[in-house]
């Protein structure tokens, strides 16, 4: 009993000893504790790898992706002789925490950040949201292969198993608000409905033409939200009424039989346009957009076409996470549960960074999209180990951190495009095949296998 009392005292002082508690303004200790309790965790009294600390450790995997486990531990804790656990200890502690605690924490913590005065976050009174998906490569283990699958073409399977993530993003802040993780062979359109249920009446959703589906449009309308989306040109649409700006009203249907019978349709507005610029992709091609904003006087066609292209902000948010935050070719988790846990940690780390950028932008009175993501990430990596232990010192450290981030502003975007091409040619080495995955290992030491020729 006396030993347990010592552990309890040590855990009680945890909040003033760990460097990551400087970020408690974004993810509080209370939220972590509640998530662990609801997940049936938080009962470990290990002083170095208690469950509460390991939740932050998983989030820190997103801050320090290129580093190994022991180095990440060093970033989070001041050094003590013999205090750094081994890699296997940290792996076992991650497994003990599990996935559910991270899922519950994400639902409790991640909020929409944009306010009415946030530049570029609203269209009128409607909050701009976008939905899209991306894939991440996973370690090539049999467990990951079975759980997530791997892409394949006519010639051969892909190099790595892949997990697919579908995210609902707040356009004006790049915050991944809600997301879903599945295997790479799951159709993206089947992943969208669970995410769309979070839409509200104050939202305008943007999506690419890959999501063109009557059922998805019906779900958006049923949620009371509005939609602005690319629509496939091969869909048959019969104009009901031409509007003064060149757009027209039409109904979309679930099937050809419903269309012919004019049964159970959804009234939408169609905008068709072309681009007259030889230097732009899609020059003189016919483009079609669908929207539930039916009033052409309140929502002119040209304004909506221009507005739709802010959907690219979600592509940039995905690039922030995959290219700049991960900084590694694959995730590090060898098991499916570890993969999901690590992805939640990455997305929570992205939310922390985006919250820092939002607060810094508010102080600098600029758009959050003018803040440099890579600059913020590098500043946090640099300054986090400097965080003082005293609460008063942390307050001043936090303010200096925001001021430093506010200096990392990027200039307004240039009017430019880049071709979608590959710079690096295919390797000359043979492709890895299934027969190479279980390579027999040497049974004799190298020296014993040597036979000199005479």
C-alpha positions as CSV (number, residue, x, y, z in Angstrom):
1,X,0.0,0.0,0.0
2,X,2.9,2.3,0.8
3,X,4.3,1.8,-2.7
4,X,1.0,2.6,-4.4
5,X,0.8,5.8,-2.3
6,X,4.2,6.8,-3.7
7,X,3.1,6.2,-7.2
8,X,-0.1,8.2,-6.6
9,X,2.0,11.2,-5.4
10,X,4.3,10.9,-8.4
11,X,1.3,10.8,-10.8
12,X,-0.3,13.8,-9.0
13,X,2.8,15.9,-9.8
14,X,2.8,14.7,-13.5
15,X,1.1,17.8,-14.8
16,X,4.0,20.1,-13.7
17,X,6.8,17.9,-14.9
18,X,6.1,17.1,-18.5
19,X,6.9,19.5,-21.3
20,X,3.8,18.7,-23.3
21,X,1.6,20.1,-20.6
22,X,2.4,23.5,-22.0
23,X,-0.1,22.6,-24.7
24,X,-2.9,21.9,-22.1
25,X,-4.7,25.0,-23.5
26,X,-5.5,22.8,-26.5
27,X,-5.7,19.3,-25.1
28,X,-6.3,19.5,-21.3
29,X,-5.2,16.9,-18.8
30,X,-8.9,16.5,-17.8
31,X,-9.9,15.6,-21.3
32,X,-7.1,13.0,-21.5
33,X,-8.1,11.6,-18.1
34,X,-11.8,11.4,-19.1
35,X,-11.0,9.7,-22.4
36,X,-8.8,7.1,-20.6
37,X,-11.5,6.4,-18.0
38,X,-14.2,6.0,-20.6
39,X,-12.0,3.6,-22.5
40,X,-11.3,1.5,-19.4
41,X,-7.7,2.6,-19.2
42,X,-5.6,4.9,-17.0
43,X,-5.0,2.4,-14.2
44,X,-1.3,1.9,-14.9
45,X,1.0,3.3,-12.2
46,X,4.2,2.9,-14.1
47,X,6.1,6.2,-13.3
48,X,7.8,6.5,-16.7
49,X,5.0,5.2,-19.1
50,X,1.7,5.8,-17.3
51,X,-1.3,5.8,-19.6
52,X,-1.8,9.6,-19.3
53,X,1.7,10.2,-20.5
54,X,1.4,7.6,-23.3
55,X,-1.6,9.4,-24.8
56,X,0.6,12.5,-25.2
57,X,3.4,10.3,-26.5
58,X,1.2,9.0,-29.3
59,X,0.3,12.6,-30.2
60,X,4.0,13.5,-30.1
61,X,4.6,10.8,-32.7
62,X,3.0,13.4,-35.0
63,X,5.2,16.2,-33.9
64,X,8.5,14.2,-34.1
65,X,7.7,11.7,-36.9
66,X,11.3,11.3,-38.1
67,X,12.6,10.4,-34.7
68,X,12.8,7.0,-32.9
69,X,10.7,6.2,-29.8
70,X,13.5,6.9,-27.3
71,X,14.4,10.2,-28.9
72,X,10.7,11.3,-28.7
73,X,10.7,10.3,-25.1
74,X,13.7,12.6,-24.6
75,X,11.9,15.5,-26.2
76,X,9.1,15.2,-23.8
77,X,10.9,14.6,-20.5
78,X,14.0,16.1,-18.9
79,X,16.9,13.7,-18.8
80,X,17.6,11.5,-15.8
81,X,20.2,8.8,-15.6
82,X,18.7,5.4,-16.6
83,X,15.2,7.0,-17.1
84,X,14.7,6.5,-20.9
85,X,12.7,3.3,-21.4
86,X,13.7,0.8,-24.2
87,X,11.8,0.7,-27.4
88,X,9.9,-2.5,-26.5
89,X,8.7,-0.9,-23.2
90,X,7.3,2.1,-25.1
91,X,5.7,-0.2,-27.7
92,X,4.0,-2.3,-25.0
93,X,2.8,0.9,-23.3
94,X,1.2,2.0,-26.6
95,X,-0.5,-1.3,-26.9
96,X,-1.8,-1.0,-23.4
97,X,-3.4,2.4,-24.1
98,X,-5.1,1.0,-27.2
99,X,-7.2,2.8,-29.8
100,X,-10.5,3.7,-28.0
101,X,-8.9,6.4,-25.8
102,X,-7.5,8.2,-28.8
103,X,-10.9,8.0,-30.6
104,X,-12.7,9.4,-27.6
105,X,-10.1,12.1,-27.1
106,X,-10.3,13.3,-30.7
107,X,-14.1,13.6,-30.5
108,X,-13.9,15.6,-27.3
109,X,-11.0,17.9,-28.3
110,X,-11.2,18.7,-32.0
111,X,-13.4,21.7,-32.6
112,X,-14.2,24.0,-35.5
113,X,-12.0,27.1,-35.0
114,X,-13.1,29.7,-37.5
115,X,-15.1,32.7,-36.2
116,X,-17.3,35.0,-38.1
117,X,-14.4,37.4,-38.6
118,X,-11.9,34.8,-39.8
119,X,-10.9,35.7,-43.3
120,X,-11.8,33.1,-46.0
121,X,-13.7,30.8,-43.6
122,X,-17.3,31.7,-44.5
123,X,-19.4,32.4,-47.5
124,X,-22.0,34.8,-46.2
125,X,-23.3,33.0,-43.0
126,X,-22.2,29.6,-44.3
127,X,-19.1,27.9,-42.9
128,X,-17.0,26.5,-45.7
129,X,-16.3,22.7,-45.4
130,X,-14.7,20.2,-47.8
131,X,-14.6,16.4,-47.9
132,X,-11.9,14.3,-49.5
133,X,-9.8,11.3,-48.9
134,X,-6.1,10.2,-49.0
135,X,-4.0,7.1,-48.4
136,X,-0.9,6.5,-46.3
137,X,1.6,3.7,-46.8
138,X,2.0,1.2,-43.9
139,X,4.8,-1.2,-42.8
140,X,4.8,-4.3,-45.0
141,X,3.6,-6.8,-42.4
142,X,1.1,-9.7,-42.9
143,X,-1.3,-8.2,-40.3
144,X,-1.4,-4.8,-42.0
145,X,-1.8,-6.5,-45.4
146,X,-4.8,-8.6,-44.1
147,X,-6.5,-5.7,-42.4
148,X,-6.0,-2.8,-44.9
149,X,-5.0,-4.5,-48.2
150,X,-2.6,-3.1,-50.7
151,X,-3.3,-1.4,-54.1
152,X,-2.7,-3.4,-57.2
153,X,-2.8,-3.0,-61.0
154,X,-2.8,-5.4,-63.9
155,X,0.8,-6.3,-63.4
156,X,1.4,-6.7,-59.7
157,X,0.3,-5.7,-56.2
158,X,1.5,-2.4,-54.6
159,X,4.7,-2.1,-52.7
160,X,3.0,-1.4,-49.3
161,X,-0.3,-2.0,-47.6
162,X,-2.3,1.2,-47.4
163,X,-4.9,2.8,-45.0
164,X,-7.4,5.2,-46.4
165,X,-8.5,8.2,-44.5
166,X,-11.6,10.3,-45.4
167,X,-11.6,13.8,-43.7
168,X,-14.2,16.5,-43.3
169,X,-12.1,19.7,-43.2
170,X,-12.9,23.3,-42.2
171,X,-11.6,25.1,-45.3
172,X,-10.7,28.4,-43.6
173,X,-8.4,26.8,-40.9
174,X,-7.4,23.4,-42.5
175,X,-8.7,21.6,-39.4
176,X,-9.6,18.0,-39.9
177,X,-12.9,18.1,-37.9
178,X,-14.1,14.5,-38.5
179,X,-12.5,11.6,-40.2
180,X,-12.8,7.9,-40.9
181,X,-10.1,5.2,-41.4
182,X,-10.6,2.2,-43.6
183,X,-8.7,-0.2,-45.9
184,X,-7.5,1.0,-49.2
185,X,-10.0,-1.1,-51.3
186,X,-13.1,0.6,-49.7
187,X,-14.9,2.9,-52.1
188,X,-14.6,6.5,-50.9
189,X,-18.2,7.1,-51.6
190,X,-19.1,4.4,-49.1
191,X,-17.0,6.2,-46.4
192,X,-18.7,9.6,-46.9
193,X,-22.1,9.0,-45.2
194,X,-20.8,8.5,-41.7
195,X,-18.9,11.8,-42.0
196,X,-21.7,13.8,-43.5
197,X,-23.9,13.2,-40.5
198,X,-21.9,15.9,-38.7
199,X,-23.0,18.6,-41.1
200,X,-25.2,21.4,-39.8
201,X,-27.5,24.0,-41.3
202,X,-24.7,26.7,-41.1
203,X,-22.4,24.8,-43.5
204,X,-21.6,24.9,-47.2
205,X,-19.9,21.6,-48.3
206,X,-17.5,21.4,-51.2
207,X,-16.5,18.2,-52.9
208,X,-14.9,16.9,-56.2
209,X,-16.8,15.1,-58.9
210,X,-15.7,11.7,-57.6
211,X,-18.4,12.0,-55.0
212,X,-21.2,12.7,-57.5
213,X,-24.0,10.6,-56.1
214,X,-27.7,11.2,-55.7
215,X,-27.7,9.5,-52.2
216,X,-24.9,11.8,-51.0
217,X,-26.7,14.9,-52.2
218,X,-29.9,13.7,-50.5
219,X,-28.0,13.2,-47.3
220,X,-26.5,16.7,-47.4
221,X,-29.9,18.2,-48.1
222,X,-31.4,16.1,-45.3
223,X,-28.8,17.5,-42.9
224,X,-30.0,21.0,-43.8
225,X,-26.6,21.9,-45.1
226,X,-25.8,23.4,-48.6
227,X,-23.7,21.9,-51.3
228,X,-21.4,23.2,-54.0
229,X,-19.8,20.4,-56.0
230,X,-18.4,19.3,-59.4
231,X,-20.8,17.1,-61.3
232,X,-20.1,14.6,-64.0
233,X,-20.9,15.8,-67.5
234,X,-22.3,12.4,-68.6
235,X,-25.2,12.6,-66.2
236,X,-28.5,13.4,-68.0
237,X,-30.0,16.7,-66.7
238,X,-33.2,18.3,-68.1
239,X,-33.4,22.1,-67.5
240,X,-36.5,23.1,-65.7
241,X,-35.9,26.9,-65.8
242,X,-33.1,29.0,-67.2
243,X,-31.8,31.7,-64.8
244,X,-30.5,35.1,-65.7
245,X,-26.8,34.3,-65.1
246,X,-26.8,31.3,-67.5
247,X,-27.3,28.6,-64.9
248,X,-30.5,26.5,-64.8
249,X,-32.6,24.6,-62.3
250,X,-32.9,20.8,-62.8
251,X,-33.8,17.7,-60.8
252,X,-31.5,14.8,-60.1
253,X,-32.9,11.3,-59.5
254,X,-31.7,8.1,-57.9
255,X,-32.3,6.0,-61.1
256,X,-33.2,6.3,-64.8
257,X,-36.7,5.0,-64.0
258,X,-37.2,7.7,-61.4
259,X,-36.0,10.3,-63.9
260,X,-38.4,9.1,-66.6
261,X,-41.3,9.1,-64.1
262,X,-40.1,12.4,-62.6
263,X,-40.4,10.7,-59.2
264,X,-38.6,11.6,-55.9
265,X,-36.2,14.1,-57.5
266,X,-34.0,16.8,-55.7
267,X,-34.2,20.3,-57.1
268,X,-30.7,21.7,-57.7
269,X,-29.0,24.4,-59.7
270,X,-26.5,23.6,-62.5
271,X,-23.7,25.9,-63.5
272,X,-21.8,25.1,-66.7
273,X,-18.7,27.0,-67.8
274,X,-15.5,26.9,-69.7
275,X,-12.0,28.4,-69.1
276,X,-10.6,30.7,-71.8
277,X,-6.9,30.6,-70.9
278,X,-4.5,28.4,-72.9
279,X,-2.1,28.2,-70.0
280,X,-4.6,26.7,-67.6
281,X,-5.6,23.0,-67.3
282,X,-9.1,22.4,-68.7
283,X,-8.8,25.2,-71.3
284,X,-12.0,25.2,-73.4
285,X,-13.3,22.1,-71.7
286,X,-16.9,22.1,-70.4
287,X,-17.2,22.1,-66.7
288,X,-20.3,21.4,-64.7
289,X,-21.2,22.3,-61.1
290,X,-24.1,21.5,-58.9
291,X,-25.3,23.5,-56.0
292,X,-28.3,23.8,-53.7
293,X,-28.0,27.6,-53.6
294,X,-30.8,28.2,-56.0
295,X,-31.1,32.0,-56.0
296,X,-29.0,33.5,-58.8
297,X,-29.3,37.0,-57.5
298,X,-28.0,36.2,-54.0
299,X,-25.4,33.7,-55.4
300,X,-24.2,34.6,-58.9
301,X,-22.8,31.8,-61.0
302,X,-19.4,33.4,-61.4
303,X,-19.1,33.9,-57.7
304,X,-19.9,30.3,-57.0
305,X,-17.4,29.0,-59.6
306,X,-14.7,31.1,-58.1
307,X,-15.7,30.0,-54.6
308,X,-15.6,26.3,-55.4
309,X,-11.9,26.4,-56.0
310,X,-11.2,27.1,-52.3
311,X,-11.8,23.4,-52.0
312,X,-8.2,23.0,-52.9
313,X,-7.5,24.1,-49.3
314,X,-8.3,20.6,-48.2
315,X,-5.7,19.2,-50.6
316,X,-3.2,21.5,-49.0
317,X,-4.3,20.3,-45.5
318,X,-3.7,16.7,-46.7
319,X,-0.2,17.8,-48.0
320,X,0.6,19.3,-44.6
321,X,-0.1,16.0,-42.9
322,X,1.3,13.5,-45.4
323,X,4.4,15.5,-46.6
324,X,5.5,17.9,-43.9
325,X,4.2,16.4,-40.7
326,X,4.9,12.7,-41.4
327,X,8.3,13.1,-43.1
328,X,8.6,9.4,-43.5
329,X,7.7,6.9,-46.3
330,X,5.4,4.8,-44.1
331,X,3.8,4.9,-40.7
332,X,5.8,3.0,-38.0
333,X,3.0,0.7,-36.5
334,X,3.3,-3.0,-37.3
335,X,-0.3,-3.9,-36.3
336,X,-3.7,-2.7,-37.5
337,X,-4.6,-1.3,-34.0
338,X,-1.3,0.5,-33.9
339,X,-1.9,2.0,-37.3
340,X,-5.3,3.5,-36.3
341,X,-3.9,4.7,-33.1
342,X,-1.0,6.4,-34.9
343,X,-3.3,8.0,-37.4
344,X,-5.4,9.5,-34.6
345,X,-2.2,10.8,-33.0
346,X,-1.1,12.4,-36.3
347,X,-4.5,14.1,-36.8
348,X,-4.5,15.3,-33.2
349,X,-1.0,16.7,-33.6
350,X,-2.2,18.4,-36.8
351,X,-5.1,19.9,-34.8
352,X,-2.7,21.2,-32.2
353,X,-0.5,22.8,-34.8
354,X,-3.4,24.4,-36.6
355,X,-4.8,25.7,-33.3
356,X,-1.5,27.3,-32.6
357,X,-1.5,28.8,-36.1
358,X,-5.1,30.1,-35.6
359,X,-4.2,31.8,-32.3
360,X,-1.1,33.3,-33.8
361,X,-3.0,34.6,-36.8
362,X,-5.6,36.1,-34.6
363,X,-2.9,38.1,-32.8
364,X,-1.3,39.1,-36.1
365,X,-4.7,40.0,-37.5
366,X,-4.2,37.9,-40.7
367,X,-5.9,34.8,-42.2
368,X,-4.8,31.5,-40.6
369,X,-4.0,30.4,-44.2
370,X,-1.2,32.9,-44.2
371,X,0.6,31.1,-41.5
372,X,3.4,28.7,-42.5
373,X,2.7,25.1,-41.4
374,X,6.3,23.9,-41.8
375,X,7.5,27.0,-39.9
376,X,5.1,26.3,-37.0
377,X,6.0,22.7,-36.9
378,X,9.8,23.4,-36.8
379,X,9.3,26.2,-34.1
380,X,7.3,23.8,-31.9
381,X,9.9,21.1,-32.3
382,X,12.6,23.6,-31.3
383,X,10.8,25.4,-28.4
384,X,8.9,22.5,-26.8
385,X,12.0,21.2,-24.8
386,X,12.5,24.8,-23.6
387,X,9.1,24.9,-21.8
388,X,9.7,25.8,-18.1
389,X,8.2,23.8,-15.3
390,X,6.5,26.6,-13.4
391,X,2.9,27.6,-14.5
392,X,3.9,31.3,-14.6
393,X,6.9,30.6,-16.8
394,X,4.7,28.5,-19.1
395,X,2.4,31.4,-19.7
396,X,5.1,33.7,-20.9
397,X,6.7,30.8,-22.9
398,X,3.3,30.3,-24.6
399,X,3.0,34.0,-25.5
400,X,6.5,34.0,-26.9
401,X,5.7,30.9,-28.9
402,X,2.7,32.5,-30.5
403,X,4.6,35.7,-31.3
404,X,7.4,33.6,-33.0
405,X,4.8,31.6,-35.0
406,X,3.1,34.9,-36.1
407,X,6.3,35.9,-37.8
408,X,6.2,32.9,-40.0
409,X,3.8,34.3,-42.6
410,X,3.7,33.2,-46.2
411,X,3.0,35.7,-49.0
412,X,-0.4,35.8,-50.8
413,X,-0.6,32.9,-53.3
414,X,0.6,33.5,-56.8
415,X,-1.5,33.0,-59.9
416,X,0.2,29.8,-61.1
417,X,-0.3,26.1,-61.9
418,X,2.0,23.1,-61.9
419,X,1.8,20.1,-64.3
420,X,0.8,16.7,-62.8
421,X,3.9,14.8,-63.8
422,X,6.5,12.5,-62.2
423,X,10.1,13.7,-61.9
424,X,11.7,10.4,-61.0
425,X,11.8,7.6,-63.5
426,X,11.2,4.0,-62.6
427,X,14.0,2.1,-60.8
428,X,16.2,-0.3,-62.7
429,X,15.9,-2.9,-59.9
430,X,13.4,-5.7,-60.2
431,X,10.1,-5.3,-58.4
432,X,9.6,-6.9,-55.1
433,X,7.3,-10.0,-55.4
434,X,5.5,-12.2,-52.9
435,X,8.3,-14.7,-53.1
436,X,10.7,-12.0,-51.7
437,X,8.6,-11.3,-48.6
438,X,9.7,-14.3,-46.5
439,X,13.3,-14.4,-47.4
440,X,15.1,-17.3,-45.6
441,X,17.7,-16.0,-43.2
442,X,21.3,-17.2,-42.9
443,X,21.7,-20.2,-40.6
444,X,25.5,-20.0,-40.2
445,X,27.8,-17.0,-39.2
446,X,29.4,-15.2,-42.1
447,X,32.9,-16.4,-41.2
448,X,31.8,-20.0,-41.1
449,X,30.2,-19.8,-44.5
450,X,33.5,-18.7,-46.2
451,X,35.3,-21.1,-48.4
452,X,38.5,-19.9,-50.0
453,X,39.4,-21.1,-53.4
454,X,42.8,-22.6,-54.0
